[in-house]
Amino acid sequence: MIRAVVTDKMALGHLTIQEVVAPQPKPWEVLVKVKAFSLNRGEGMRRIRKNNIDRDGIFPVLLSIKQKMEKVRQKEVELLDFFPSGAWAEKVAVSAKFIAEIPDRVSYAQAATLPVAGLTALYTLRKAGMLLGKRILITGSTGGVGVFAHQLASLSGAFNVGIARTEEKANTVIETGANEVIVGESITESVEKYGPYHLIIDSLGGDTLPTLLTQLIAGGVIVSVGYTTSPIATFDLSKLAYVGGVNLYGFFLGEEIYRFPPNENLEVLGDLVANGQLEPHIAVEAPWEKIETIAQKLIDRQFSGKAVLLING
């Protein structure tokens, strides 16, 4: 038996730690010991809606792991891994195509922020092809994906615009690599100031999404990575008729990783962090025994940035 995070509708944040059956690795998998994982607000919200105990149903998670691997030169190796389900546990069985070695200058906490937020940012930016000189708008600028997306866009030579609710948060967005920041609760009248855009990464959804579609250049793409305001959007097709060949891409990381295996991309992100070119924004770092409290605070938006939980032992 091992300990693992499961959902419990009676627990604060609907997440708690219980004993479960230890994983049994398949022939193509290795058994690893988890040292850290990062929470995402979307995962917490899905647990609340599901309202049942389900270790394997947890959505894509992120973790850094340290394992004595018999198949990798008989030595102890620090690994960075994307695991599709059931990874908030002391041990997991994982496929080698989801694994990358953690560089020496990258901590467990830093590594734990990369497999979901980092890969999402990287994969969404690639939907626009070569980014040098292109204009990009990112709506979730202060979230985990947004922080990475601004930094990666800046490294790629794109002119990237962010969105923040306050001047204080706007300064943080500028520090992550944004060229300009739109400040305020309503962005519908301000986004055209810096557009049109080749790529828009949107996590708001709702009434904002149709407006953003009209701010694309012909052939541009908007990648929907979430819908924090509402999952429902109504489109005025008469307005889209004058934009000319825009694209709406519904992004799901759980599918992307099977189309584009993450091991090489995790290596890219890990090297960028090690070289000081990419900086994870970690707001909370705590023992995993505090997952109930941390998950609820994350859901209630009591902090910006990533929440990393460490497993001792």
N, C-alpha and C positions, 0 to 999 in steps of 0.2 A: 504493500500500500504506500501511496505518496499523498502529500497534501496538494490541493489544487483550488483555484478560484472557481466557484460555482455561483449560479444565480439563486437567490432566495428572496421571495417577495416580502418576507417579514424583516429582512435586514436593511439597515440604512444604506442607501445607494443601490439596494437590491443585489449586492455582491458580498460574498463571504467566503471563508476558507474552510474546506472540509476534506476528509480523507476519501480518496478514490482509488480504484484499481490502477496499479502501475502500468504504463504503456508497454506493449510488446512490439519491438521493432520488426518490420518486415525485412526480407533479404536485401532490399535496396535502401534501407534506412539505417541510421545510426542513433543510438540512445545518448541523449545529452543532458547535462545538468544545467538548469537555468540559473543565472545570476541576477538578471534584471529584466524588467519589461515595462512598457510604457502604456498608459491608458489613453484612450481617445474618447471624446465626448459622445461621438456617434455610437460607439459600442455600448457605453453606459445606457444611452437612451433605448437602444434595442433590447437590452436586458430588462428594462422596466416594462416595455411593451409586451415582452414574451411571458414574463411572470411565471417562470418555472425553473427548476434546477436543471442545468444543462451544461456539462463541462465541454462537450465537443462542439456545441453550437456557437460558441463565442466567435465573433467575426475576426477577420485578419488582425493579428496582433503583432507586436514588435518586441524583440527580446535580444539580449546578448547572452551568450552561453559559453561555459567553459567545460570541457569534457576530456576525459582520457579516451582517445580514439584508437582502437586497435588497428584500424585500417589506414591511419594517417601517420605513418612513420613511427608508430609506437611511442608517441609523445603526447604531452598535454598541450592542447591547442585552444586558444581563445577564438571564438567564432561569433560572427554576426549572422543572424538568421531571420528569414521571414517564414512564419509558420501559419498555415491557413486556419487552423482551429485547435482549441484545447491547449494552448501554449502557456496559459497563466498557471503554471504548475512547477513543482520541484524538478521534474524530469519530463522530457518529451522525446518522441521518436520522430525523426525528420529526414526528408529526402536530401541527398547531397546537392541537388540543383538549386536548393534554397539557401545554401550556406556560403559565407565568405569569411575569410580570416580577418580579425580585428587588428588594425595597425597598433603598434606599441604605444603611440601617443594618444590613443583614443580610449577614454574610460568606458566602463560598462554602461554608465548612465547615458553618455553621449551616444554610444552605439545603439542603445535601446530606442532612441528617437527616430532612427533612420528607416527601418523596413516598411512602415506604413506612411508616415508623413513625408519622409524623404523620397521614397519611391513614387508616391502619388505626385509630388511636385515635379520630379524628373520626367515621369511618363506623360503628364499633361503638357509640359512645355514642349516635348517632342512632337506633339500633334501639329505644331506649326512649322515643323522642319527646321532649317537653319534660322537662328534667331538674330544674328548680327544685323543691327539697324532696324529691326522690327519694333512695332509698338504693342505692348502687352498691358492689359488691365487685370488686376487681381482683387477680387472683392473681399475675401477672407484674409486680409493682410496680417492680422495679429494672431491668427491661428497657427497650428503646427505646420500645415501645408503651406500657408501663405508665407510664413517666415522663410522656409526653405525655397519656395518658388521665387521670391524677390531676390534672394542671394544668387540662385542659379541663373536667373534671367540676367542679372547684372554681370555675372561672370561670362555669359554668352554674348554680351554686347548689345542686349536689347534695351530699348527705352521702356521702362516699366513703371506703371502707375498703380498706387495702392489706395486703399480706403480705410479711414479710421473715424471713430465716433468723437474723439476729443483731440485737442492739440497735443496733449501729452503722448497719446498713443501714436499720433502722426509722427512725432519725433522718433519714436521707436521704429516705425516703419521705414523712415528715411535711413536710419542706422542699419537696417537690414539690407539696403541696397536699392530702394525705390528712388526713382528720379523725381517724382511728384506724388503728392498725397491729396486726395479729396477728403475734406473733413466735414462731418455732419451726419445726422440720422438719415436724411434723404439724399440719394445720389443721382436720381433720375435726371435732374437738370444740370448736373455738373460733369457727368462722364464725357460728354461731347467736347468739352474744353480741350482735352488732350488727344481725342480720337481723330479719325477712326482707327480701329485697332485690328491688327492681324490675328491676335489671339486674346480671348478673355477666359480667365479661370474663375468660375462662379460657384460660390457655396451658399448663396442666399436663396435662389429660386424664387417662388412666388411671383408677385407683380413686377419684380425687378428684372427677371429673366427676359421677358418680351422686349423691354426697353433696351437691354444690353445687346440683343440680336440686331437691332437697328444701328448699333454703333460699330459694326464690323465693316471692314473693307470687302469688296467683292471677292469671294473665295476664302474669306476669313472663317475662323472656327471659334465657337464658344464651347468650352468643356465644362459640363455640369458635374461638380464633385460633391454636391450636397444641396440641402434646401432648409436652411436654418429658419427662414421666415415662413415658408409654406411649401408643401409639395405640389400645390396646384398653381398652374400658370395658364392665363388666357391670352391668346395671340390675336393681334389685329393683322390679318394677312395682307390688307391693303398697304400697310406700312412696309411689310417685308418685300413687297413686289418691287420697290424702288431701290432696295439694297443690292440685290443681284448675286445669287449663288452663294449664300452664307450657309454654314454648317453648324448643326447642334449635335454634340457628341456626349452621350450619357456615359460617364466614367464609373467603372466598378473594378477596383483593384484586384478583387478575387479572380476576375477573368483575365486581367492584364498580365498577371504573373505567369499564367500558363501559356500565353501567346509570346511573352518576352521573359524567359526565366531570369529570376532576380540576382543570381549569384554575381555575375559580372557587374551589374549596376550597383549592387551593394558594395563591391570593391571600389567602384568609382566614388561613391559617396563617402566611404570610409577614408579613402586617401585624401579627399578634399578637406575633411575634418582634421585629419592628422597634419595637413599642411597649413592649417589656419585659414583656409579659403572658404570654409563653410562652418557656421557656428550654430549648433542647436540651441534653442531657447528653452531652457529647463526652468520652470517656475517652481516645481515642487519635487523634492527627492526624499523619499521616506521608506521605512520598512514595509514590506507587503502586508504585514498584519494590520496596517492602517487603511487597507483598501476601501472599506466601507465608507469611512469619512472622506477620504480623498476623492472617491468616485462621485459622491454626492456634491462636493464642492465644485468638481469639474462640470457636472451637469448644471449646477446653478450659476455657472460662469463667475465664480468667485476669484478666479485668477486667469491670466492669459499665459499661453505657452504650454509646454509639455509637462505631464506628471509622470515621473519615473519611480517605480517601486522596486526595491532591492530584496532579494531572497538570500538570507544568510544561512550558512551551514554547508 
